[in-house]
Amino acid sequence: MPLIASVSGIRGVFGDGLDAEALARYAAAYGTWARRRAEQRSAQAKIVLGRDARTTGPVCTQIVAATLRTCGLDVIDAGLAPTPTVEMAVLFEEAAGGIVLSASHNPAEWNALKLLNEKGEFLSESAGQEVLRLADEGESETASHDAIGGFAEKDFLGAHLDAILGLDFVDAEQIAAANLSGVVDGINSVGAIALPALLARLGVEEEQLTVLNAEPTGRFAHPAEPLPEHLRGLTERVASGPADFGLAVDPDADRLALVDDTGTYVSEELTQVICADFLWRERGGGPFATNLSSSRAIEDVAARHEGAEVHRSAVGEINVVEKMKAVGAVLGGEGNGGVILPDLHYGRDALVGAAMVLQHLASTGAAMSEIHADLPRYATVKDKLPLNGMDAGALLKKMADRYSGEKISTVDGVKIDFAEGWVHLRPSNTEPILRVYAEDETEEAARERATRFKEELQQLAS
């Protein structure tokens, strides 16, 4: 299987595209970029590394750490750590950047290098392209024998949790007084360490918490993406009760999925909506940013709060972050369970999302099922159309012209908003396909819309 190298990172199947040579080459390119950038800023030339629990993580970390040290960078190994913890560690350490060794929701045989800048954020388009250029052209720099970087190990989870507990809207005593009970699915990775630690700090008693797939072995008990069909063990355990909530994350714990107290899966699309509803209550409104492919439920909930605004960006976490900064957003997120709180850091963070959800339960006294029932319900269908040599840009231009009378966005492909739903057509960053996402009030209607637009695209191509 070919290695997938893009501005969002380097990923592949270990031993089949992702090997020692590839890891060293891209780590050297990133290390060269980071060292040059640190020198320009007169900043410390050090990099934070962290990984999820995949079995290939330790050896990948050794290869990457050694390579970065040969570039003259000091390495701080955070060990098993959620992606958001590594992002915060870059800020704590005032480092030149960070690398997370995690293939997120991909199967266990995959691994990846997720590259961060000195702000603990994913690389911008231009920075990512420069790292790829350095790797492709072999333009890496090796330090002299007396300038090899150092190596240290440090655990940052406690500092991350301290920062969450220090947020002005988190009241651990109030949460503890609510006497909440819950179930966590740790997917045999870092979430199995971090979520129980967070919940204990928030006052959830050990006997009130059940942790499924609790050993961080990297041998995932079920497919790693936190989708309803993968979380039946969690939903059944919550339904058997008593439990006030269920929490599930992906292997690097930047995405959060929820289960209500009846054992009903709460769409990943609604994680950011629940957190926004909570924060808008706390802050009295404010701007929110999300991507074009996320549910319009966020606009519906924003309409309930005076001063709440919703802004849309292109798909991709860094695009959401840039939009958040541009509009001064109090919160942001993505419909895949991502919650981004700038008070903490500009990155998806399942831990702060979980803290917000528990605070919402404690503050309102409502059951999760009541909060769930009060939210707008939409169905989203995600489909794709193989390009087979078709010109994606020309196709989307024709589609935009055809629907120019509708509410339309061409920020990222073509998104067309209708009264009852929308469709978003965009080229994939990793495959020769067009992604066709549709939302409507029912799954049947959403599927019909996706099918209709796939057929229209094919007609326009002929």
C-alpha positions as CSV (number, residue, x, y, z in Angstrom):
1,M,0.0,0.0,0.0
2,P,1.5,3.4,-0.9
3,L,2.5,5.9,1.8
4,I,0.0,8.8,2.0
5,A,2.0,12.0,2.4
6,S,0.0,15.2,2.7
7,V,0.2,18.6,4.5
8,S,-1.9,17.0,7.3
9,G,0.8,14.3,8.0
10,I,2.4,11.1,6.8
11,R,0.5,7.9,7.2
12,G,0.5,4.4,6.0
13,V,0.5,0.7,6.9
14,F,3.5,-0.2,9.0
15,G,5.7,-2.6,6.9
16,D,3.8,-1.8,3.7
17,G,4.7,1.7,2.8
18,L,5.4,3.1,6.2
19,D,8.9,1.7,7.1
20,A,12.1,2.9,8.8
21,E,13.4,4.7,5.7
22,A,10.1,6.7,5.3
23,L,9.9,7.5,9.0
24,A,13.5,8.8,9.0
25,R,13.2,10.7,5.7
26,Y,10.0,12.6,6.8
27,A,11.3,13.1,10.4
28,A,14.5,14.6,9.0
29,A,12.6,16.9,6.7
30,Y,10.3,18.1,9.5
31,G,13.3,18.4,11.8
32,T,15.2,20.5,9.3
33,W,12.1,22.8,8.9
34,A,11.5,23.1,12.6
35,R,15.2,23.8,13.4
36,R,15.4,26.5,10.7
37,R,12.1,28.0,12.0
38,A,13.4,28.0,15.6
39,E,16.6,29.7,14.6
40,Q,14.7,32.4,12.8
41,R,12.7,33.0,15.9
42,S,15.6,32.6,18.3
43,A,13.5,29.9,20.0
44,Q,14.4,26.7,21.7
45,A,15.3,23.9,19.2
46,K,13.3,21.1,20.9
47,I,10.4,18.9,19.8
48,V,7.8,17.1,21.8
49,L,6.9,13.5,20.8
50,G,3.8,11.6,21.9
51,R,2.0,8.4,20.7
52,D,-1.1,6.4,21.0
53,A,-1.0,2.8,22.1
54,R,-0.4,1.1,18.7
55,T,2.1,-1.7,18.9
56,T,4.3,0.0,16.4
57,G,4.5,3.2,18.4
58,P,7.6,2.5,20.5
59,V,9.8,1.5,17.6
60,C,8.5,4.4,15.4
61,T,9.2,6.8,18.3
62,Q,12.8,5.5,18.6
63,I,13.4,6.1,14.9
64,V,11.8,9.5,14.8
65,A,13.5,10.6,18.0
66,A,16.9,9.5,16.9
67,T,16.4,11.3,13.5
68,L,15.3,14.5,15.1
69,R,18.4,14.4,17.4
70,T,20.7,14.1,14.4
71,C,19.1,17.3,13.1
72,G,20.3,19.0,16.3
73,L,16.9,19.1,18.1
74,D,16.4,18.1,21.7
75,V,13.6,15.6,22.0
76,I,11.1,15.4,24.8
77,D,9.2,12.1,24.8
78,A,5.7,12.4,26.3
79,G,5.2,8.6,25.9
80,L,1.6,7.4,25.7
81,A,-0.3,10.7,25.3
82,P,-3.5,11.9,23.7
83,T,-3.0,14.2,20.7
84,P,-4.4,17.2,22.6
85,T,-2.0,16.5,25.4
86,V,1.0,16.7,23.0
87,E,-0.4,19.9,21.5
88,M,-0.5,21.4,25.0
89,A,2.9,20.1,25.8
90,V,4.4,22.1,22.9
91,L,3.0,25.2,24.6
92,F,4.1,24.2,28.1
93,E,7.6,23.6,26.8
94,E,7.8,26.5,24.4
95,A,9.0,23.9,21.9
96,A,9.7,24.4,18.2
97,G,7.0,21.9,17.4
98,G,5.7,18.4,18.0
99,I,5.0,15.1,16.4
100,V,2.2,12.7,17.3
101,L,2.6,9.1,16.2
102,S,-0.9,8.1,15.7
103,A,-3.1,7.1,12.7
104,S,-6.2,8.4,14.5
105,H,-9.2,6.2,13.7
106,N,-7.4,4.0,11.1
107,P,-7.0,0.3,11.9
108,A,-4.2,-0.9,14.2
109,E,-1.8,-1.8,11.4
110,W,-1.6,1.9,10.4
111,N,0.6,4.5,12.0
112,A,1.3,8.1,11.1
113,L,3.3,11.3,11.8
114,K,1.0,14.1,12.7
115,L,3.1,17.3,12.5
116,L,2.7,20.3,14.8
117,N,4.1,23.8,14.7
118,E,5.4,25.9,17.7
119,K,1.8,26.8,18.7
120,G,0.9,23.1,19.0
121,E,-1.3,23.4,15.9
122,F,-1.3,21.3,12.7
123,L,0.9,22.8,10.0
124,S,-0.5,25.3,7.6
125,E,-0.8,24.5,3.9
126,S,2.5,26.4,3.1
127,A,4.4,24.8,6.0
128,G,3.2,21.4,5.2
129,Q,4.2,21.8,1.5
130,E,7.7,22.9,2.6
131,V,8.2,19.8,4.7
132,L,7.1,17.6,1.8
133,R,9.4,19.5,-0.5
134,L,12.4,18.9,1.9
135,A,11.5,15.2,2.1
136,D,11.1,14.8,-1.7
137,E,14.4,16.6,-2.4
138,G,16.3,15.1,0.4
139,E,17.2,18.5,1.7
140,S,17.7,17.6,5.4
141,E,20.4,18.9,7.6
142,T,22.6,16.8,10.0
143,A,24.1,18.4,13.1
144,S,27.8,18.1,13.8
145,H,29.1,15.5,16.2
146,D,29.1,17.9,19.1
147,A,25.6,19.4,18.4
148,I,23.5,16.2,18.5
149,G,20.2,16.9,20.3
150,G,19.4,15.6,23.8
151,F,16.6,13.3,24.9
152,A,14.3,13.4,27.9
153,E,11.0,11.8,29.0
154,K,8.2,13.7,30.6
155,D,4.5,13.1,31.4
156,F,2.2,16.0,30.5
157,L,-1.2,14.5,31.2
158,G,-1.4,16.0,34.7
159,A,-0.6,19.5,33.4
160,H,-3.2,19.1,30.7
161,L,-5.9,18.1,33.3
162,D,-4.8,21.0,35.6
163,A,-5.5,23.4,32.7
164,I,-8.9,21.9,32.2
165,L,-9.8,22.0,35.9
166,G,-8.6,25.6,35.9
167,L,-11.1,26.8,33.3
168,D,-13.5,29.3,34.7
169,F,-16.6,27.3,33.8
170,V,-15.5,24.0,35.3
171,D,-16.7,23.4,38.8
172,A,-15.4,20.0,40.0
173,E,-17.3,20.3,43.3
174,Q,-20.6,20.9,41.5
175,I,-19.9,17.9,39.2
176,A,-19.0,15.7,42.2
177,A,-22.2,16.8,44.0
178,A,-24.2,15.6,41.0
179,N,-23.0,12.0,41.8
180,L,-22.7,11.1,38.2
181,S,-22.0,7.6,37.0
182,G,-20.7,6.6,33.6
183,V,-19.1,4.2,31.2
184,V,-16.0,4.9,29.1
185,D,-14.8,3.0,26.0
186,G,-11.0,3.5,26.0
187,I,-10.5,1.6,22.7
188,N,-7.3,0.0,24.2
189,S,-5.4,3.2,23.7
190,V,-4.5,6.5,25.4
191,G,-8.2,7.3,26.1
192,A,-8.3,4.4,28.6
193,I,-5.6,6.3,30.6
194,A,-6.7,9.9,30.1
195,L,-10.5,9.8,30.4
196,P,-10.6,7.9,33.8
197,A,-7.9,10.3,35.1
198,L,-10.0,13.3,34.0
199,L,-13.2,11.9,35.5
200,A,-11.5,11.2,38.8
201,R,-10.3,14.8,38.9
202,L,-13.9,16.0,38.2
203,G,-15.3,14.1,41.1
204,V,-16.7,10.9,39.5
205,E,-16.1,8.2,42.0
206,E,-14.1,5.1,40.9
207,E,-17.0,2.8,41.8
208,Q,-19.3,5.0,39.7
209,L,-17.2,4.5,36.5
210,T,-16.9,1.5,34.3
211,V,-14.0,1.4,31.8
212,L,-14.4,-0.9,28.7
213,N,-11.3,-1.9,26.7
214,A,-9.2,-0.4,29.5
215,E,-5.8,-1.9,28.7
216,P,-3.7,0.4,26.4
217,T,-2.4,-2.6,24.3
218,G,-3.0,-1.0,20.9
219,R,-4.9,-4.1,20.0
220,F,-8.3,-2.5,19.4
221,A,-11.3,-4.4,20.6
222,H,-13.4,-3.1,17.7
223,P,-12.9,-0.8,14.7
224,A,-11.3,2.3,16.0
225,E,-13.6,5.0,14.7
226,P,-16.2,5.9,17.3
227,L,-19.3,5.2,15.2
228,P,-22.5,3.6,16.5
229,E,-22.0,0.3,14.8
230,H,-18.6,0.0,16.6
231,L,-19.8,1.0,20.0
232,R,-22.5,-1.6,20.7
233,G,-20.6,-2.8,23.8
234,L,-20.7,0.7,25.2
235,T,-24.4,1.4,24.4
236,E,-25.4,-2.0,25.8
237,R,-23.5,-1.4,29.0
238,V,-24.9,2.1,29.5
239,A,-28.5,0.8,28.8
240,S,-28.1,-2.0,31.4
241,G,-27.4,0.9,33.8
242,P,-27.3,2.6,36.0
243,A,-25.2,5.1,34.1
244,D,-25.8,8.8,33.4
245,F,-23.5,9.0,30.4
246,G,-21.2,7.0,28.0
247,L,-18.0,8.4,26.5
248,A,-16.0,7.0,23.6
249,V,-12.9,8.3,21.8
250,D,-10.7,7.4,18.9
251,P,-7.2,6.0,19.6
252,D,-5.5,9.4,20.0
253,A,-8.4,10.9,22.0
254,D,-9.1,14.0,20.0
255,R,-12.6,12.9,18.9
256,L,-15.4,12.4,21.4
257,A,-18.7,10.5,20.9
258,L,-21.5,10.4,23.5
259,V,-24.1,7.9,24.7
260,D,-27.1,9.1,26.7
261,D,-28.4,7.5,29.8
262,T,-30.8,5.3,27.9
263,G,-28.0,3.7,25.9
264,T,-28.8,5.7,22.8
265,Y,-25.8,6.8,20.7
266,V,-25.6,10.6,20.3
267,S,-24.4,11.4,16.8
268,E,-20.8,12.6,16.6
269,E,-22.3,15.6,14.8
270,L,-23.9,16.6,18.1
271,T,-20.8,16.6,20.3
272,Q,-19.8,20.1,19.2
273,V,-23.5,21.2,19.3
274,I,-23.9,20.2,23.0
275,C,-20.6,21.9,24.0
276,A,-21.6,25.0,22.1
277,D,-25.0,25.1,23.7
278,F,-23.3,24.8,27.1
279,L,-20.7,27.5,26.4
280,W,-23.2,29.9,24.9
281,R,-25.2,29.6,28.1
282,E,-22.0,30.4,30.1
283,R,-20.7,33.2,27.9
284,G,-23.9,34.8,26.6
285,G,-23.3,33.9,23.0
286,G,-20.2,34.5,20.9
287,P,-18.8,33.4,17.5
288,F,-18.4,29.6,16.8
289,A,-16.6,28.1,13.8
290,T,-17.0,24.7,12.2
291,N,-16.4,23.2,8.7
292,L,-18.8,23.1,5.8
293,S,-19.5,19.4,6.1
294,S,-20.8,19.6,9.7
295,S,-24.5,19.5,10.5
296,R,-26.7,22.5,10.4
297,A,-27.9,21.6,13.9
298,I,-25.3,24.1,15.1
299,E,-27.1,27.0,13.4
300,D,-30.4,25.8,14.9
301,V,-29.0,25.8,18.4
302,A,-27.3,29.1,17.8
303,A,-30.7,30.6,17.0
304,R,-31.7,29.9,20.6
305,H,-28.9,32.1,22.0
306,E,-28.7,35.9,21.6
307,G,-25.3,36.9,20.3
308,A,-24.4,33.4,19.0
309,E,-22.9,33.3,15.6
310,V,-21.8,30.4,13.3
311,H,-19.0,30.7,10.8
312,R,-18.0,28.0,8.3
313,S,-14.6,27.0,7.0
314,A,-13.1,24.5,4.5
315,V,-12.8,20.9,5.8
316,G,-9.7,20.3,7.9
317,E,-8.9,21.1,11.5
318,I,-6.3,23.8,10.6
319,N,-8.9,25.5,8.4
320,V,-11.4,25.6,11.3
321,V,-8.7,26.9,13.6
322,E,-7.8,29.7,11.1
323,K,-11.5,30.6,10.8
324,M,-11.8,30.7,14.7
325,K,-8.9,33.1,14.9
326,A,-10.3,35.3,12.2
327,V,-13.7,35.7,13.8
328,G,-12.6,35.5,17.5
329,A,-14.5,32.4,18.1
330,V,-15.2,31.3,21.7
331,L,-15.4,27.7,20.5
332,G,-15.0,25.7,17.4
333,G,-15.2,22.1,16.2
334,E,-16.0,19.5,13.6
335,G,-18.8,17.1,13.1
336,N,-16.6,14.1,13.8
337,G,-16.7,14.7,17.5
338,G,-14.1,17.4,17.6
339,V,-14.3,20.2,20.1
340,I,-11.8,23.1,20.0
341,L,-11.6,25.5,23.0
342,P,-9.2,28.4,22.4
343,D,-9.1,29.1,26.2
344,L,-7.1,25.9,26.3
345,H,-5.4,25.5,22.9
346,Y,-6.3,25.4,19.2
347,G,-6.8,21.7,18.7
348,R,-9.5,19.1,18.9
349,D,-9.7,17.9,22.5
350,A,-11.9,15.0,23.7
351,L,-10.9,15.6,27.3
352,V,-12.1,19.2,27.4
353,G,-15.2,18.1,25.5
354,A,-15.9,15.5,28.2
355,A,-15.4,18.1,30.9
356,M,-17.9,20.5,29.2
357,V,-20.5,17.7,28.9
358,L,-20.2,16.7,32.5
359,Q,-20.4,20.4,33.6
360,H,-23.5,20.8,31.4
361,L,-25.2,17.8,33.1
362,A,-24.3,19.1,36.6
363,S,-25.2,22.7,35.9
364,T,-28.6,22.0,34.3
365,G,-29.5,18.9,36.4
366,A,-30.9,17.4,33.2
367,A,-30.4,13.8,32.1
368,M,-28.3,13.3,29.0
369,S,-31.3,11.8,27.3
370,E,-33.2,15.1,27.9
371,I,-30.4,17.1,26.5
372,H,-30.3,14.8,23.5
373,A,-34.0,15.0,22.9
374,D,-33.9,18.8,22.9
375,L,-31.4,18.9,20.1
376,P,-32.3,19.2,16.3
377,R,-32.1,15.8,14.6
378,Y,-30.7,15.5,11.1
379,A,-29.4,12.6,9.1
380,T,-26.1,12.8,7.2
381,V,-25.0,10.5,4.4
382,K,-21.4,10.3,3.3
383,D,-20.8,8.9,-0.2
384,K,-18.2,9.2,-2.8
385,L,-17.7,9.2,-6.6
386,P,-14.6,7.8,-8.2
387,L,-13.1,10.4,-10.6
388,N,-11.8,7.8,-13.1
389,G,-9.9,10.6,-14.9
390,M,-12.6,13.2,-14.7
391,D,-11.6,16.8,-14.0
392,A,-12.8,17.5,-10.5
393,G,-12.4,21.3,-10.8
394,A,-14.3,21.5,-14.1
395,L,-17.1,19.3,-12.8
396,L,-17.6,21.3,-9.7
397,K,-17.6,24.6,-11.7
398,K,-20.4,23.2,-13.8
399,M,-22.3,22.2,-10.7
400,A,-21.9,25.6,-9.2
401,D,-23.2,27.2,-12.4
402,R,-26.2,24.9,-12.5
403,Y,-27.2,25.8,-8.9
404,S,-26.1,29.5,-8.9
405,G,-29.7,30.5,-7.9
406,E,-29.4,28.6,-4.6
407,K,-27.4,29.5,-1.5
408,I,-24.0,28.2,-2.4
409,S,-20.4,28.2,-1.1
410,T,-17.3,27.4,-3.2
411,V,-14.8,27.8,-0.3
412,D,-14.2,24.0,-0.4
413,G,-15.6,22.3,-3.4
414,V,-19.3,23.2,-3.8
415,K,-21.8,23.2,-1.0
416,I,-25.5,23.9,-1.8
417,D,-27.9,24.7,0.9
418,F,-31.6,24.0,0.4
419,A,-34.5,24.8,2.8
420,E,-34.7,21.2,4.1
421,G,-31.0,20.2,3.8
422,W,-27.7,20.5,2.0
423,V,-25.2,18.7,-0.2
424,H,-21.4,19.2,-0.1
425,L,-19.2,18.0,-3.0
426,R,-15.5,18.2,-2.6
427,P,-12.3,16.5,-3.9
428,S,-10.7,14.1,-1.5
429,N,-7.2,15.1,-0.2
430,T,-6.0,11.5,-0.2
431,E,-7.9,9.6,-2.9
432,P,-8.9,10.2,-6.6
433,I,-12.6,10.7,-5.6
434,L,-15.2,13.3,-5.0
435,R,-16.7,13.2,-1.6
436,V,-20.5,13.6,-1.7
437,Y,-22.0,14.5,1.7
438,A,-25.7,15.2,2.1
439,E,-27.9,16.1,5.1
440,D,-31.6,16.1,5.5
441,E,-34.3,15.5,8.1
442,T,-34.4,11.8,7.4
443,E,-31.7,9.3,6.3
444,E,-33.8,8.3,3.3
445,A,-34.1,11.9,2.1
446,A,-30.3,12.4,2.7
447,R,-29.4,9.3,0.8
448,E,-31.7,10.3,-2.1
449,R,-30.0,13.7,-2.2
450,A,-26.5,12.1,-2.3
451,T,-27.6,9.7,-5.0
452,R,-29.2,12.4,-7.1
453,F,-26.1,14.6,-7.0
454,K,-23.8,11.7,-7.8
455,E,-25.9,11.1,-10.9
456,E,-25.9,14.7,-11.9
457,L,-22.1,14.8,-11.6
458,Q,-21.9,11.8,-13.9
459,Q,-24.2,13.5,-16.4
460,L,-22.1,16.7,-16.3
461,A,-18.9,14.6,-17.0
462,S,-20.4,12.9,-20.0
